[in-house]
Amino acid sequence: MASTEGLVPITRAFLASYYDKYPFPPLSDDVSRLSSDIASLIQLLTLQSPPSQGEASLIDEANRQPPHKIDENMWKNREQMEEILFLLQPSRWPLQLREPSTSEDAEFSSMLRHVKANIDNALTAMISFQTKNSERVFSTVMTYMPQDFRGTLIRQQKERSERNKQAEVDALVSSGGSIRDTYALLWKQQMERRRQLAQLGSATGVYKTLVKYLVGVPQVLLDFIRQINDDDGPMEEQRERYGPPLYSLTKMVTAIRVFLTLLWERYDTFKLNKEQMNLLSEAAIVYTSEFERFVTFISDVFANSPFFISADTAGILGSRENEEYKEIIVQAGRTYEVSLMVESENSYIGWDFSLMQGKISMDIGFSVEYISASGEKTLILPYRRYEADQVSAMCIWKLLYANGWKLQTCLG
């Protein structure tokens, strides 16, 4: 079990500083140019023949803004690549391409095989990225878990959960579920993984029985897995930095999929000319090249990004900006009282105080008590005093609700 002493979860301020060292080289200008050209071809095809209800729905999707979350965009790219590969199966081609009678059709058939090979490679890179990233997160979590039955239970639960998820996907595919249905299920499962992590961090839900055994699990780990995917948490910095290029790639691959869908239904009346064929081929090459470059880049960034940083580093970077922090000078002989609302179980109360040293003996006294909603008072920390030779003292108290508020730990 790795030590978490003095560590806190990564903060958005820290990631902002960290990501400054990893700027993503801009996408090729060809991405926007070719995306625009593909959009023009889609418009030509709809003028040739009005879109069906299903086609209109796909066009609407292509015109919408991509999802905000990085991983949701990854799943969306993977889905569109699967749809393109489905369309590029020779058995799905228009008859003129399956049995080419002209040199132009034969050339286009050969070009489509190259397009399929490029998409296949990009999909392989996508799956590898998702698998490695998921394994890395879980491995890091397990590194900080006590190396005893608790870690074993969580690992077994994860393995059982993943087997059940795969069985659910297999059953859907076997019953004739579409690629769209499959990816809707895969994203639902991904969100379930997030909920399970958050439940572990909050000690609720499916982990309620297990949590009674979690004494010894570092609080910093539970805090990390509870907070990491918050909408305005650390990952929002990642979305703002690296989301825009990924959003452009999501729109591009969606447009390629829509274009092929419309083209196959109209190929007998709308054959591509040489320039349009080259456009489709170039779009596929640029998309797959830029997508693989993005995945390679983001994999390196994730692999080098820490999950935990020192409390001192977090302080320097303003990690306390969302905490309630007050500073007050208490004059000699005066009393100062602070009332704090406790928002949830496992809350922390912290104070840091110092005494001026000099010829005059000085000390300071304090106590902590809990007042329930009904006004009942419970003494948490009895009144105690610190002498002047204790130049600085700091204490962090964790409060745990169990048959009334009681003191659980004190660090200081």
C-alpha positions as CSV (number, residue, x, y, z in Angstrom):
1,M,0.0,0.0,0.0
2,A,1.6,3.3,-1.2
3,S,1.7,6.1,1.4
4,T,-0.6,9.1,1.0
5,E,0.9,11.0,3.9
6,G,0.8,14.7,3.1
7,L,-1.0,14.2,-0.2
8,V,-4.2,15.7,-1.5
9,P,-6.2,14.9,-4.7
10,I,-5.1,16.8,-7.9
11,T,-6.9,20.2,-8.2
12,R,-8.0,22.1,-11.2
13,A,-5.4,24.8,-10.5
14,F,-2.7,22.1,-10.5
15,L,-3.9,20.6,-13.7
16,A,-3.9,24.1,-15.3
17,S,-0.3,24.5,-14.4
18,Y,0.6,20.9,-15.5
19,Y,-1.2,21.2,-18.8
20,D,0.7,24.4,-19.6
21,K,3.7,22.1,-20.2
22,Y,1.7,20.0,-22.7
23,P,0.0,22.2,-25.3
24,F,-1.6,20.2,-28.1
25,P,-0.2,21.1,-31.5
26,P,-3.2,22.4,-33.5
27,L,-5.1,20.1,-35.8
28,S,-4.2,20.3,-39.5
29,D,-6.1,23.0,-41.4
30,D,-7.3,20.2,-43.6
31,V,-9.7,19.1,-40.9
32,S,-11.9,22.2,-41.1
33,R,-11.5,22.3,-44.9
34,L,-12.4,18.7,-45.6
35,S,-15.2,18.8,-43.0
36,S,-16.7,21.7,-44.9
37,D,-16.3,20.0,-48.2
38,I,-18.0,16.8,-46.9
39,A,-20.9,18.9,-45.5
40,S,-21.3,20.4,-49.1
41,L,-21.5,16.9,-50.5
42,I,-24.1,15.9,-47.9
43,Q,-26.2,18.9,-49.1
44,L,-25.8,17.8,-52.7
45,L,-27.1,14.4,-51.9
46,T,-30.1,15.7,-50.0
47,L,-30.9,17.9,-53.0
48,Q,-30.7,14.8,-55.2
49,S,-33.2,13.0,-53.1
50,P,-34.9,14.3,-49.9
51,P,-33.6,12.5,-46.8
52,S,-35.7,9.8,-45.1
53,Q,-36.8,10.2,-41.5
54,G,-33.8,8.1,-40.4
55,E,-31.4,10.1,-42.6
56,A,-32.8,13.4,-41.4
57,S,-32.1,12.3,-37.8
58,L,-28.5,11.5,-38.7
59,I,-28.1,14.9,-40.3
60,D,-29.5,16.6,-37.3
61,E,-27.0,14.7,-35.1
62,A,-24.1,15.8,-37.4
63,N,-25.2,19.4,-37.0
64,R,-25.3,19.3,-33.2
65,Q,-22.4,20.3,-31.0
66,P,-20.5,17.2,-29.8
67,P,-20.7,16.2,-26.1
68,H,-18.7,18.2,-23.6
69,K,-17.0,15.3,-21.8
70,I,-13.7,13.9,-23.2
71,D,-14.6,10.3,-22.7
72,E,-18.1,10.7,-24.2
73,N,-16.5,12.1,-27.3
74,M,-14.1,9.1,-27.4
75,W,-17.1,6.7,-27.3
76,K,-18.8,8.8,-30.0
77,N,-15.8,8.6,-32.3
78,R,-15.6,4.9,-31.7
79,E,-19.3,4.5,-32.5
80,Q,-19.0,6.4,-35.8
81,M,-15.9,4.4,-36.8
82,E,-17.9,1.2,-36.2
83,E,-20.8,2.6,-38.3
84,I,-18.4,3.5,-41.1
85,L,-16.7,0.1,-41.1
86,F,-20.2,-1.5,-41.2
87,L,-21.0,0.6,-44.4
88,L,-17.6,-0.3,-45.9
89,Q,-18.1,-4.0,-45.7
90,P,-18.1,-5.0,-49.4
91,S,-21.5,-6.8,-49.0
92,R,-22.9,-3.4,-48.1
93,W,-21.6,-1.6,-51.1
94,P,-23.8,-0.6,-54.0
95,L,-24.0,-3.3,-56.7
96,Q,-22.0,-1.2,-59.1
97,L,-19.0,-1.2,-56.7
98,R,-19.3,-4.9,-55.7
99,E,-19.3,-5.8,-59.4
100,P,-17.5,-2.9,-61.1
101,S,-18.1,-2.6,-64.8
102,T,-16.1,0.6,-65.3
103,S,-12.5,1.5,-64.5
104,E,-13.9,4.4,-62.4
105,D,-16.0,2.0,-60.2
106,A,-13.0,-0.3,-59.9
107,E,-10.8,2.6,-58.8
108,F,-13.4,3.7,-56.2
109,S,-13.7,0.1,-54.9
110,S,-10.0,0.0,-54.3
111,M,-10.1,3.4,-52.7
112,L,-12.8,2.2,-50.3
113,R,-10.6,-0.7,-49.2
114,H,-7.9,1.7,-48.2
115,V,-10.4,3.9,-46.4
116,K,-11.6,0.8,-44.4
117,A,-8.0,-0.1,-43.5
118,N,-7.4,3.4,-42.2
119,I,-10.5,3.4,-40.1
120,D,-9.7,-0.1,-38.8
121,N,-6.3,1.2,-37.5
122,A,-7.8,4.3,-35.9
123,L,-10.4,2.1,-34.1
124,T,-7.7,-0.2,-32.8
125,A,-5.8,2.8,-31.4
126,M,-9.1,4.0,-29.9
127,I,-9.8,0.7,-28.1
128,S,-6.2,0.4,-26.9
129,F,-6.3,3.9,-25.4
130,Q,-9.6,3.3,-23.6
131,T,-8.4,-0.1,-22.2
132,K,-5.0,1.2,-21.0
133,N,-6.6,4.4,-19.5
134,S,-9.2,2.4,-17.6
135,E,-6.6,-0.1,-16.3
136,R,-4.3,2.8,-15.2
137,V,-7.0,4.5,-13.1
138,F,-8.0,1.3,-11.4
139,S,-4.4,0.2,-10.9
140,T,-3.6,3.6,-9.2
141,V,-6.7,3.3,-7.0
142,M,-5.6,-0.2,-5.9
143,T,-2.0,1.0,-5.2
144,Y,-3.3,3.1,-2.4
145,M,-5.7,0.5,-1.0
146,P,-4.6,-1.7,1.9
147,Q,-3.1,-4.8,0.5
148,D,-5.5,-7.2,2.3
149,F,-9.0,-8.6,1.8
150,R,-10.5,-5.2,1.2
151,G,-8.5,-4.7,-2.0
152,T,-9.3,-8.3,-3.0
153,L,-13.0,-7.7,-2.5
154,I,-13.0,-4.5,-4.6
155,R,-11.0,-6.2,-7.4
156,Q,-13.3,-9.2,-7.4
157,Q,-16.3,-6.9,-7.5
158,K,-14.9,-5.0,-10.5
159,E,-14.1,-8.2,-12.4
160,R,-17.6,-9.6,-11.8
161,S,-19.1,-6.3,-12.8
162,E,-17.1,-6.2,-16.1
163,R,-18.1,-9.8,-16.9
164,N,-21.8,-8.9,-16.4
165,K,-21.4,-5.8,-18.5
166,Q,-19.8,-7.7,-21.4
167,A,-22.6,-10.4,-21.1
168,E,-25.1,-7.6,-21.4
169,V,-23.5,-6.2,-24.6
170,D,-23.2,-9.8,-26.1
171,A,-26.9,-10.4,-25.4
172,L,-27.9,-7.1,-27.1
173,V,-25.8,-7.9,-30.2
174,S,-27.1,-11.5,-30.4
175,S,-30.7,-10.2,-30.2
176,G,-30.1,-8.0,-33.3
177,G,-29.3,-4.7,-31.5
178,S,-27.8,-2.0,-33.7
179,I,-24.4,-0.3,-33.4
180,R,-26.2,2.7,-32.1
181,D,-28.0,0.6,-29.5
182,T,-24.8,-1.1,-28.5
183,Y,-23.0,2.2,-27.9
184,A,-25.9,3.7,-26.0
185,L,-25.5,0.7,-23.7
186,L,-21.7,1.0,-23.5
187,W,-22.0,4.7,-22.5
188,K,-24.6,3.8,-19.9
189,Q,-22.2,1.2,-18.5
190,Q,-19.4,3.8,-18.5
191,M,-21.6,6.2,-16.4
192,E,-22.3,3.3,-14.1
193,R,-18.5,2.8,-13.5
194,R,-18.3,6.5,-12.6
195,R,-21.2,6.1,-10.1
196,Q,-19.5,3.1,-8.5
197,L,-16.3,5.0,-8.0
198,A,-18.2,8.0,-6.5
199,Q,-20.1,5.6,-4.3
200,L,-16.9,4.1,-3.0
201,G,-15.6,7.6,-2.3
202,S,-18.8,8.5,-0.5
203,A,-19.1,5.1,1.3
204,T,-22.7,4.7,-0.1
205,G,-24.7,2.6,-2.5
206,V,-23.4,-0.8,-3.6
207,Y,-20.4,-0.4,-1.3
208,K,-22.5,0.1,1.8
209,T,-21.7,-3.3,3.2
210,L,-18.1,-3.2,2.2
211,V,-17.5,0.3,3.7
212,K,-17.6,-1.0,7.3
213,Y,-14.3,-2.7,6.5
214,L,-12.7,0.4,5.0
215,V,-10.9,1.6,8.1
216,G,-7.4,2.2,7.0
217,V,-8.3,3.2,3.4
218,P,-6.7,6.7,2.9
219,Q,-9.2,9.5,3.0
220,V,-7.3,11.2,0.2
221,L,-8.1,8.2,-2.1
222,L,-11.8,8.3,-1.2
223,D,-11.8,12.1,-1.8
224,F,-10.1,11.6,-5.2
225,I,-12.5,9.0,-6.6
226,R,-15.5,10.9,-5.3
227,Q,-14.4,14.3,-6.8
228,I,-12.5,13.4,-10.0
229,N,-15.4,13.6,-12.4
230,D,-17.3,16.5,-10.9
231,D,-18.7,18.8,-13.6
232,D,-16.5,21.7,-12.4
233,G,-13.8,19.5,-10.9
234,P,-10.2,18.9,-12.1
235,M,-11.3,17.2,-15.4
236,E,-13.1,20.4,-16.5
237,E,-9.6,21.9,-17.1
238,Q,-8.8,18.9,-19.3
239,R,-12.0,19.5,-21.2
240,E,-11.3,23.1,-21.8
241,R,-7.7,22.5,-22.9
242,Y,-8.1,19.4,-25.1
243,G,-11.8,19.3,-25.8
244,P,-12.0,21.7,-28.8
245,P,-9.7,19.6,-31.2
246,L,-11.5,16.4,-30.2
247,Y,-14.9,18.1,-30.8
248,S,-13.7,18.9,-34.3
249,L,-12.7,15.3,-35.0
250,T,-16.0,14.1,-33.6
251,K,-17.9,16.3,-36.1
252,M,-15.6,15.2,-38.9
253,V,-16.1,11.5,-38.4
254,T,-19.8,11.9,-38.0
255,A,-20.0,13.8,-41.3
256,I,-18.1,11.0,-43.1
257,R,-20.5,8.5,-41.7
258,V,-23.6,10.5,-42.7
259,F,-22.1,11.1,-46.2
260,L,-21.6,7.4,-46.8
261,T,-25.0,6.5,-45.5
262,L,-26.7,9.0,-47.9
263,L,-24.4,8.0,-50.8
264,W,-25.1,4.3,-50.7
265,E,-28.9,5.0,-50.9
266,R,-28.4,7.2,-54.0
267,Y,-25.4,5.7,-55.7
268,D,-27.4,4.5,-58.7
269,T,-28.4,8.1,-59.5
270,F,-25.5,10.1,-58.0
271,K,-22.1,8.7,-58.8
272,L,-19.1,10.5,-57.5
273,N,-16.7,12.1,-59.9
274,K,-13.0,11.6,-59.6
275,E,-12.6,14.8,-57.5
276,Q,-15.3,13.8,-55.1
277,M,-13.8,10.3,-54.7
278,N,-10.5,11.8,-53.8
279,L,-12.2,14.1,-51.3
280,L,-13.7,11.2,-49.5
281,S,-10.4,9.3,-49.4
282,E,-8.5,12.4,-48.3
283,A,-11.0,13.1,-45.5
284,A,-10.6,9.6,-44.2
285,I,-6.8,9.8,-44.3
286,V,-6.7,13.1,-42.5
287,Y,-9.3,12.1,-39.9
288,T,-7.6,8.9,-39.0
289,S,-4.1,10.5,-39.0
290,E,-5.2,13.4,-36.8
291,F,-7.3,11.2,-34.5
292,E,-4.4,8.8,-33.9
293,R,-2.1,11.8,-33.2
294,F,-4.6,13.2,-30.7
295,V,-5.0,9.8,-28.9
296,T,-1.2,9.3,-28.8
297,F,-0.8,12.8,-27.3
298,I,-3.5,12.5,-24.7
299,S,-2.3,9.1,-23.7
300,D,1.1,10.5,-22.9
301,V,-0.4,13.4,-21.0
302,F,-2.6,11.1,-18.9
303,A,0.2,8.6,-18.3
304,N,2.4,11.4,-16.8
305,S,-0.3,13.2,-14.9
306,P,-0.3,12.5,-11.1
307,F,-3.5,11.8,-9.2
308,F,-2.2,13.2,-6.0
309,I,0.0,16.1,-5.1
310,S,1.5,17.4,-1.9
311,A,-0.7,19.6,0.3
312,D,2.0,22.3,0.0
313,T,1.8,22.3,-3.8
314,A,-2.0,22.4,-3.6
315,G,-1.7,25.4,-1.3
316,I,0.7,27.3,-3.6
317,L,-1.7,26.7,-6.5
318,G,-4.7,27.9,-4.6
319,S,-6.3,24.5,-3.9
320,R,-8.1,26.0,-1.0
321,E,-10.1,28.4,-3.1
322,N,-13.3,26.4,-2.6
323,E,-12.8,26.0,1.1
324,E,-14.0,28.3,3.8
325,Y,-10.9,29.9,5.2
326,K,-10.8,32.8,7.7
327,E,-8.0,34.6,9.5
328,I,-8.6,36.6,12.6
329,I,-6.3,38.3,15.2
330,V,-7.7,37.8,18.7
331,Q,-6.6,40.5,21.2
332,A,-5.4,39.4,24.6
333,G,-8.2,38.8,27.0
334,R,-10.8,38.6,24.3
335,T,-13.0,35.6,23.2
336,Y,-13.7,34.8,19.6
337,E,-16.3,32.3,18.6
338,V,-16.8,30.7,15.1
339,S,-19.9,28.8,14.0
340,L,-19.5,26.5,11.0
341,M,-22.2,24.5,9.2
342,V,-21.4,20.8,8.8
343,E,-22.6,19.8,5.4
344,S,-22.1,16.1,5.5
345,E,-20.6,13.2,7.4
346,N,-16.8,12.8,7.4
347,S,-16.4,16.6,7.4
348,Y,-13.3,18.2,8.6
349,I,-12.7,21.2,10.9
350,G,-9.2,22.7,10.8
351,W,-7.5,25.6,12.5
352,D,-4.0,27.0,12.5
353,F,-2.9,29.5,15.2
354,S,0.3,31.1,16.4
355,L,1.3,33.1,19.5
356,M,3.7,36.0,19.6
357,Q,6.7,35.2,21.6
358,G,8.2,37.8,23.9
359,K,8.9,38.6,27.5
360,I,5.3,38.4,28.6
361,S,3.9,34.9,29.0
362,M,1.1,34.3,26.5
363,D,-1.2,31.4,25.9
364,I,-4.5,30.7,24.1
365,G,-7.4,28.3,24.9
366,F,-10.1,26.8,22.8
367,S,-12.8,24.1,22.6
368,V,-15.1,22.6,20.0
369,E,-18.7,21.5,20.4
370,Y,-21.4,20.3,18.1
371,I,-24.9,21.8,18.2
372,S,-27.7,19.6,16.7
373,A,-30.7,20.9,14.7
374,S,-32.7,20.7,18.0
375,G,-30.1,22.9,19.8
376,E,-28.6,20.1,21.8
377,K,-24.9,20.6,22.5
378,T,-22.2,17.8,22.4
379,L,-18.7,18.5,23.5
380,I,-16.2,17.3,20.9
381,L,-13.0,18.8,22.1
382,P,-12.7,19.8,25.8
383,Y,-11.3,23.2,26.6
384,R,-7.4,23.2,26.4
385,R,-4.6,25.8,26.3
386,Y,-1.4,26.2,24.3
387,E,1.6,28.0,25.8
388,A,3.8,30.6,24.1
389,D,6.6,28.1,23.5
390,Q,4.3,26.4,21.0
391,V,4.9,29.0,18.4
392,S,2.6,27.4,15.8
393,A,0.1,24.7,16.2
394,M,-2.3,23.1,13.7
395,C,-5.0,20.5,14.2
396,I,-7.4,18.9,11.8
397,W,-10.3,17.1,13.3
398,K,-12.4,14.6,11.4
399,L,-16.0,14.3,12.6
400,L,-17.8,11.0,12.1
401,Y,-21.5,10.6,12.9
402,A,-22.2,7.4,14.8
403,N,-24.7,7.7,17.6
404,G,-23.9,11.3,17.9
405,W,-20.8,13.3,16.8
406,K,-17.5,12.2,18.2
407,L,-13.9,12.9,17.6
408,Q,-12.3,10.2,15.4
409,T,-8.8,11.4,14.6
410,C,-6.5,14.3,15.2
411,L,-3.5,15.2,13.2
412,G,-1.2,17.9,14.5
